[in-house]
């Protein structure tokens, strides 16, 4: 009697977790931002870890706990890589560096531009990226011989930080 109730509890828990995985997949596809998608993928990994642990109890197989631990490590590394990629894309979008001296250099660039507020910072970044894009398209739109004739103009333009 008690064993049957225990099996029903484990089966019900696995069904609820399966529904939560489906909801998380929907959130990872429709999420309004990249951070929401990363969190949904992390949640899917965590739910799968719980499912493997419950399956280990249900089947009475202890090796599945080892699989669960390995999956937890792989899931953690995957989320770290996704966050690193997202941070790099965000900093590239804001025309900032993403290396060891990035914080000091980014603060220095903001102070040099005289930007104090967040709205002014984003407006200055948009203006800088528009100037860079306009300069690159101006040089790229010219035939190769004309672009080669004006190397000093190309050298004066600010280069994008990647």
C-alpha positions in Angstrom: 0.0 0.0 0.0 2.7 2.5 1.0 4.9 1.4 -1.9 2.0 2.1 -4.4 1.5 5.6 -2.9 5.2 6.2 -3.2 5.2 5.2 -6.9 2.2 7.4 -7.6 3.9 10.4 -5.9 7.1 9.9 -8.0 5.0 9.5 -11.2 3.0 12.6 -10.4 6.1 14.6 -9.7 7.7 13.5 -13.0 4.5 14.5 -14.9 4.5 18.0 -13.2 8.2 18.4 -14.0 7.6 17.4 -17.6 4.9 20.1 -17.9 7.4 22.6 -16.4 9.9 21.6 -19.0 7.4 22.3 -21.8 6.6 25.7 -20.2 10.3 26.5 -20.0 10.8 25.6 -23.6 8.1 27.9 -24.6 9.7 30.7 -22.4 13.1 30.0 -24.0 11.6 30.4 -27.5 9.3 33.4 -26.8 11.2 35.1 -24.0 11.3 38.9 -24.5 15.0 39.1 -23.8 18.1 37.0 -24.1 18.5 36.9 -20.4 15.0 35.4 -20.1 16.0 32.7 -22.6 19.3 31.9 -20.7 17.4 31.6 -17.5 14.8 29.3 -19.2 17.5 27.0 -20.5 19.1 26.9 -17.1 15.7 26.0 -15.6 15.3 23.2 -18.2 18.7 21.8 -17.2 17.8 21.9 -13.5 14.4 20.2 -14.1 16.1 17.5 -16.1 18.6 16.9 -13.2 15.6 16.6 -10.9 13.9 14.1 -13.3 17.1 12.0 -13.4 17.3 12.0 -9.6 13.6 10.9 -9.3 14.1 8.3 -12.0 17.1 7.0 -9.9 14.8 6.6 -6.9 12.0 5.1 -9.0 14.2 2.5 -10.7 16.5 2.0 -7.7 19.6 2.5 -9.8 22.4 4.4 -8.1 24.5 5.0 -11.2 21.9 7.6 -12.3 23.0 9.8 -9.5 26.4 10.0 -11.1 24.8 10.8 -14.4 22.8 13.5 -12.6 26.0 15.1 -11.2 27.8 15.0 -14.5 24.8 16.6 -16.2 24.7 19.3 -13.5 28.4 20.2 -14.3 27.7 20.3 -18.1 24.6 22.4 -17.6 26.5 24.8 -15.4 29.3 25.2 -18.0 26.7 25.7 -20.7 25.0 28.5 -18.8 28.4 30.1 -18.1 29.2 30.0 -21.8 25.8 31.4 -22.8 26.2 34.3 -20.3 29.7 35.0 -21.6 28.4 35.2 -25.2 25.5 37.4 -24.1 27.8 39.7 -22.2 30.2 40.0 -25.2 27.3 40.7 -27.6 25.9 43.3 -25.1 29.3 45.0 -24.7 29.9 45.0 -28.5 26.5 46.6 -29.0 27.4 49.3 -26.5 30.9 49.7 -28.2 32.7 48.7 -25.0 35.6 46.3 -24.5 35.3 43.0 -22.8 38.9 42.2 -21.5 40.8 42.7 -18.3 41.3 46.5 -18.6 37.7 47.0 -19.8 36.2 48.5 -16.7 38.9 51.3 -16.4 38.9 51.9 -20.1 35.1 52.1 -20.4 34.9 54.5 -17.4 37.6 56.6 -18.9 35.8 56.8 -22.3 32.6 57.8 -20.5 34.4 60.5 -18.5 36.1 61.8 -21.7 32.8 62.1 -23.4 31.3 64.0 -20.5 28.3 61.6 -20.2 26.8 61.4 -16.7 23.3 59.9 -17.0 22.2 56.5 -18.4 20.1 58.0 -21.1 22.9 60.3 -22.2 25.3 57.3 -22.2 23.1 55.3 -24.5 22.5 58.3 -26.7 26.3 58.9 -26.9 26.9 55.2 -27.7 24.2 55.3 -30.4 25.7 58.4 -31.9 29.2 56.9 -31.9 28.0 53.7 -33.5 26.1 55.7 -36.1 29.2 57.7 -36.9 31.3 54.4 -37.2 28.6 52.8 -39.4 28.4 55.9 -41.6 32.2 56.1 -42.0 32.5 52.4 -42.8 29.7 52.5 -45.4 31.2 55.6 -47.0 34.5 53.9 -47.5 33.0 50.6 -48.5 30.6 52.2 -51.0 33.5 53.7 -53.0 35.3 51.7 -55.7 38.6 50.1 -54.5 40.7 52.6 -56.4 39.0 55.6 -54.7 39.2 54.0 -51.3 42.9 53.4 -51.8 43.4 57.1 -52.9 42.2 58.4 -49.5 44.1 56.4 -46.8 44.4 59.4 -44.5 40.6 59.8 -44.3 40.3 56.1 -43.4 43.1 56.3 -40.8 41.4 59.3 -39.1 38.1 57.5 -38.5 37.6 55.8 -35.2 37.8 52.0 -35.3 35.3 49.7 -33.7 36.3 47.8 -30.6 35.7 44.1 -30.9 
